[in-house]
Amino acid sequence: MTVTIKQLTTEQEWVDAYTVMVQLRTELTVEKYLLLLKEMTQDGYMLFALYENMKIVAVSGLSWRINFYSERHIFVYDLVTDEQYRSRGYGENLLHYLHQWGKENGAHYIALESGIQRISAHRFYEERLGYEKWCYSFRKAL
């Protein structure tokens, strides 16, 4: 078994990642996904994939941010492992890769948000990866 991780930069790679991403972002059609992704990448969003034997089994999307409390950091918007490949360590491997990538590129922190209903994901971030829950995130529809 060969596991590799790389940044996805072509439209074909994005299309290949859609079947995994839509498992997290269930409201996305492939057309809306590509439309938003094109605009997001112009704003600095990057999509990474973990491949098992040339098949995408996990994806993560992030961008650089800078602020007073986390300084220069990477913010993970999306992290999902294909449901057929869960509990094999792929999400953890992908995040460890992003930790190292961020550190090598000058990040002081890595940050992410997780829906309040995703209790098992919170346990994964805190217990397996050492993330700390330190704030709430709010939003309001306009």
Residue, then its C-alpha position, 0 to 999 in steps of 0.5 A: m500500500t502506497v500513501t502519498i499527500k499532495q496539494l491539488t492544483t488542477e481542475q481534474e484533481w479537484v473533480d477527483a476530490y469532489t466525491v470525498m469532499v461532498q461527504l462533509r459538504t453535502e449541500l454541494t453540487v459538483e458545479k457549485y463546488l468547482l465555482l466556489l473552489k475557483e474563487m476560493t483558490q484566488d483568495g488563497y485557499m489550498l486543497f490537499a489530498l491523501y491518496e492510498n494507491m493513487k485513490i483520494v481517500a482524505v481531503s483537507g482545505l486550508s488558507w493562511r491567516i494572520n491575526f493578533y491572537s494566533e499570529r501567522h497561522i493556517f486555518v483548516y476549513d475542511l477535513v474529511t476522510d472517505e467513509q469507506y476508509r475511516s478509522r484507519g488513521y488517514g485524517e490524522n496522517l493528513l493533519h500531521y502532514l499539514h502541521q509539518w507543512g505549516k511549521e516549515n512555511g512559518a505558521h505559529y499555529i494551526a486552527l480549525e472549527s468543527g460543528i457543535q454536533r460533531i462530538s466524536a470529531h472533537r474527541f479526535y482533535e483533543e485526545r488524539l491530536g492535542y488540540e485545545k478547545w479555546c473559543y466559540s465561533f459565531r456567525k449570522a446570516l445577512 
